[in-house]
């Protein structure tokens, strides 16, 4: 299924004034959670990526960013999220350490993904192929 969910999300966020981003992320997050709860057809990988970012931003805002961005997101998504974080930090909507926290969570997710891949290769005897 071809989806424009992420592209639509990125376009929306990029065209908002910085002060309107956080309330919009809250609404988008609620809508995606409802879509998943009610099993509406949404592109799962895109929806979980966006939802993770929405939860991360809201967590940072409330002082509890832990774990929301620990799912590895596609590079295209991560670049949009970083640009959005920079805008929010510049507008003083988020603390300056928020970007570093997101970077660290994504680095941790990448390490987990590589370890999982390595373990799977070893289990199936694919090492060195």
Secondary structure as UniProt FT lines:
FT   HELIX           5..14
FT   HELIX           18..37
FT   TURN            38..39
FT   HELIX           44..62
FT   TURN            66..69
FT   HELIX           75..90
FT   TURN            91..92
FT   TURN            96..97
FT   HELIX           98..124
FT   TURN            127..128
//
